[in-house]
Amino acid sequence: YSSSPWQYLKMSRLYDCVDPTVVSESLLSECIKEQKPEGEAGRVALEEGINFIEVQELRLDFKNILKIENLWQFKNLRKLQLDNNIIEKIVGLDTLVHLKWLDLSFNNIETIEGLSSLTSLTDLSLSHNRIRKLEGLDSLVNLLVLSIGHNALESMEEVVHLRRLCKLKSLNLSGNPLCKDKALTYPFYVLAVIPQLIYLDFQFILPQVRSEACKTYAEVAESLELKDRDMERQLASEREEGERQRKHEEAFVDGIEGSKFFESVFEEDDEIESIQLLPGVPELLENLKAKFVEVSEDLLKEGLEAAKKRSEERATFTAAYTDAKQANKEQALEMLRTYECEKQQILGALKSDPNQAVAAWESHSRVTVDLKENLIRLEMQLVEQLDEITKEFERQFADIVQSFQENVQAHMTQCRELEGTYHEKVTGIATQYLEKFSRNELEGDECSDQLKSILMDKDGLMSSLGASHDTHLLAIDNKEDTILQGLNKDKDNYLEKQQRDEIMRNRNRILEIINFVKQEDEAVKVIESD
């Protein structure tokens, strides 16, 4: 297999070319010009210029390309041909999220990679490459056709990687070692692993072949189904955990649940290992941990409830905002209907008596001026109404945020007090054992070499206790600051965005009114001149 003719062909192409082609903007422009529509459509396309973002199909085949690059501008590309080049790695395709058809056949690709963002892909060709593993395709959930023939796939078990492609209907594996070595059982195994296939190696799958596959590899299929169910349970658990984590982050209480906060407080404590050698300290730590967990769980619960209140308040605000704009819109439409009726009456009068053109023009001018003033007045009323709604929302939202911030501060104060009590007790134990050590009164386990080594350095021990205490307090302070700052930033960002959006809406609305009245005046002028 390693000496197949197509491999020699590609190798000679690679080494006969001193300078591989670079995918430059000039090359891309040239290719697009070559692929332009024929006739008048092509001429117009050239005159209007080439806009990469509008291109939906692109052929870059037979260009001696070694590296895929500079395709990020083709954000609306649907079809891409990169076959018959000397490409070694699949890179530079991440931004082509709308791609549906991709041809990378007849290249030098060894690993399937760089396709994870191409979830819209339905047709993929990787035939005539050097691929040994069928990995890197899991994200292609919409793939219908996969051609990966004439590669270096040796094990039939590689086919299992395609099992997660639930929409796959057509698969080509012909020309791979796995087909040649097990020619009699190969199609049966593939169908047992991917039962939804309709075509295999460009041939329609007959019912008798499908039936034989079920019999021949029944145990394999059953085993894979069990693994699929286990995998689905695992993925469901991961999704659930991810959703829980997302909610905690949105509530600014991530890292609080269970013993996570307690562990983070002691994470940067370099002194705790030696301090735990003091008799009684491990028990104190366990007691402190239990109390920290209790406070943390209480804070977590309150944080999630506060997040729910913030979300509900935003929904209420959005609904009120939308209702106000809709009511205003209906009033504006009524004004426009009234205006249209008056305009038709004026035009009717003009048609019946062309000599009244001046009077008709004056009447229309008066009507359009009234319309403009009324629409702008209506818009100003809406601005005031939305401003009142926004201010009320700000008050309610700020109260919710402040209430939770006060709860955070109260809980963190509890944690500091718990840490202070723990520190006092540990300091008392240290003082007690320093005195016993100085009087040579240590007994039993108290006589361990490790304990003696830390008691020998009284100043060092007391310094360690102080440093440990400071580390814990700093960790608590940092967590408090993170939560409070996160809440403030979230509130400020939301309100600032709302303000920006409202300014832009108002500006666009005023321009819309002015342009509409201007167009109406110009239209009447045309009618008058006619």
PyMOL commands that set and color helices and strands:
alter all, ss='L'
color gray80, all
select helices_A, chain A and resi 5-16+25-34+39-48+52-54+156-164+177-181+186-193+207-216+218-250+260-267+272-275+281-352+354-438+444-447+449-455+458-529
alter helices_A, ss='H'
color red, helices_A
select strands_A, chain A and resi 57-59+79-81+101-103+123-125+145-147+170-172+199-200+203-204
alter strands_A, ss='S'
color yellow, strands_A
deselect
rebuild
show_as cartoon
